[in-house]
Amino acid sequence: MTAEASVPIHPAVTDDVPALARLETAVMGADAWGEQALADELAGVPATRTVLVVEEAGGPVAYGVLRAVGQTAEVQRIVVHPSRQRHGLGGAVLRALTVNAQRRGCSELLLEVAADNAPARALYAAHGLVEIARRRGYYSAGRDALVLRRPLERRRPYGEPRA
Ligand SMILES: CC(C)(COP(=O)(O)OP(=O)(O)OC[C@H]1O[C@@H](n2cnc3c(N)ncnc32)[C@H](O)[C@@H]1OP(=O)(O)O)[C@@H](O)C(=O)NCCC(=O)NCCS
């Protein structure tokens, strides 16, 4: 089910860090980013980072991180609370990060995903990301990583007036 049009997404602020760390722990377990790692990502906003949050009544339920350098934007993280997965939130975050990358003038979107992460691979495939490389044994326990890419069509950059 997708309900992207009504998803309330906003840029993360420093006050979101503790709740985002709890979300990380709930979803990513041993691989979770802690408060310091999250604060480091936020410190890169807006120069090289975009951090977007989906907030519901009880707090953040999903978030995503984009790193943009030159022509290349890379999705660093998309995390959705288990109780809210499969409701279009991950897709909404990915779409918003993609638009942000386009408005930054990036011409390609990259990301890395574990080869055995079927939900994430399905999400990314649905959004036009295709495999360009496999990194064997890249993750713990010898799991392979896949590098995915999507070329980006240009969008009007932030601050540029409409033609
Ligand atoms: C991967 C993840 C972000 C997907 O978020 P989500 O909000 O559940 O995804 P959406 O509801 O937007 O799904 C969009 C599409 O992706 C695909 N998809 C998502 N989860 C899927 C699953 N478990 N099985 C099969 N397809 C799936 C489907 O095509 C889905 O569309 P549909 O529901 O209309 O069929 C979420 O499962 C998650 O947080 N996983 C743990 C963290 C992680 O692995 N993040 C990615 C690497 S950092």
PDBQT file of the ligand as one rigid body, heavy atoms in Angstrom, charges set to zero:
ROOT
HETATM    1  C1  LIG A 201      13.478  -1.273   3.355  1.00  0.00    +0.000 C 
HETATM    2  C2  LIG A 201      12.467  -0.387   4.104  1.00  0.00    +0.000 C 
HETATM    3  C3  LIG A 201      13.087   0.996   4.274  1.00  0.00    +0.000 C 
HETATM    4  C4  LIG A 201      11.199  -0.273   3.246  1.00  0.00    +0.000 C 
HETATM    5  O1  LIG A 201      10.343   0.690   3.868  1.00  0.00    +0.000 OA
HETATM    6  P1  LIG A 201       8.752   0.571   3.742  1.00  0.00    +0.000 P 
HETATM    7  O2  LIG A 201       8.161   1.824   4.288  1.00  0.00    +0.000 OA
HETATM    8  O3  LIG A 201       8.295  -0.709   4.353  1.00  0.00    +0.000 OA
HETATM    9  O4  LIG A 201       8.564   0.502   2.172  1.00  0.00    +0.000 OA
HETATM   10  P2  LIG A 201       7.275   0.960   1.335  1.00  0.00    +0.000 P 
HETATM   11  O5  LIG A 201       6.037   0.626   2.094  1.00  0.00    +0.000 OA
HETATM   12  O6  LIG A 201       7.462   2.360   0.899  1.00  0.00    +0.000 OA
HETATM   13  O7  LIG A 201       7.403  -0.033   0.118  1.00  0.00    +0.000 OA
HETATM   14  C5  LIG A 201       7.515   0.428  -1.217  1.00  0.00    +0.000 C 
HETATM   15  C6  LIG A 201       7.700  -0.784  -2.120  1.00  0.00    +0.000 C 
HETATM   16  O8  LIG A 201       8.928  -1.458  -1.795  1.00  0.00    +0.000 OA
HETATM   17  C7  LIG A 201       8.729  -2.878  -1.930  1.00  0.00    +0.000 C 
HETATM   18  N1  LIG A 201       8.813  -3.509  -0.593  1.00  0.00    +0.000 N 
HETATM   19  C8  LIG A 201       8.990  -2.885   0.596  1.00  0.00    +0.000 A 
HETATM   20  N2  LIG A 201       9.057  -3.795   1.590  1.00  0.00    +0.000 NA
HETATM   21  C9  LIG A 201       8.918  -5.004   1.018  1.00  0.00    +0.000 A 
HETATM   22  C10 LIG A 201       8.914  -6.337   1.524  1.00  0.00    +0.000 A 
HETATM   23  N3  LIG A 201       9.039  -6.596   2.842  1.00  0.00    +0.000 N 
HETATM   24  N4  LIG A 201       8.768  -7.339   0.650  1.00  0.00    +0.000 NA
HETATM   25  C11 LIG A 201       8.636  -7.102  -0.661  1.00  0.00    +0.000 A 
HETATM   26  N5  LIG A 201       8.603  -5.857  -1.214  1.00  0.00    +0.000 NA
HETATM   27  C12 LIG A 201       8.770  -4.835  -0.373  1.00  0.00    +0.000 A 
HETATM   28  C13 LIG A 201       7.342  -3.045  -2.517  1.00  0.00    +0.000 C 
HETATM   29  O9  LIG A 201       7.457  -2.951  -3.927  1.00  0.00    +0.000 OA
HETATM   30  C14 LIG A 201       6.627  -1.839  -1.944  1.00  0.00    +0.000 C 
HETATM   31  O10 LIG A 201       5.490  -1.447  -2.660  1.00  0.00    +0.000 OA
HETATM   32  P3  LIG A 201       4.050  -2.116  -2.287  1.00  0.00    +0.000 P 
HETATM   33  O11 LIG A 201       3.928  -2.110  -0.794  1.00  0.00    +0.000 OA
HETATM   34  O12 LIG A 201       3.070  -1.231  -3.002  1.00  0.00    +0.000 OA
HETATM   35  O13 LIG A 201       4.130  -3.507  -2.841  1.00  0.00    +0.000 OA
HETATM   36  C15 LIG A 201      12.076  -1.000   5.475  1.00  0.00    +0.000 C 
HETATM   37  O14 LIG A 201      11.733  -2.348   5.271  1.00  0.00    +0.000 OA
HETATM   38  C16 LIG A 201      13.167  -0.919   6.531  1.00  0.00    +0.000 C 
HETATM   39  O15 LIG A 201      13.263   0.069   7.267  1.00  0.00    +0.000 OA
HETATM   40  N6  LIG A 201      14.001  -1.968   6.608  1.00  0.00    +0.000 N 
HETATM   41  C17 LIG A 201      15.062  -2.037   7.624  1.00  0.00    +0.000 C 
HETATM   42  C18 LIG A 201      16.157  -1.010   7.354  1.00  0.00    +0.000 C 
HETATM   43  C19 LIG A 201      16.791  -1.210   6.001  1.00  0.00    +0.000 C 
HETATM   44  O16 LIG A 201      17.106  -2.323   5.607  1.00  0.00    +0.000 OA
HETATM   45  N7  LIG A 201      16.965  -0.079   5.273  1.00  0.00    +0.000 N 
HETATM   46  C20 LIG A 201      17.578  -0.095   3.959  1.00  0.00    +0.000 C 
HETATM   47  C21 LIG A 201      19.050  -0.136   4.024  1.00  0.00    +0.000 C 
HETATM   48  S1  LIG A 201      19.759   1.217   4.972  1.00  0.00    +0.000 SA
ENDROOT
TORSDOF 0
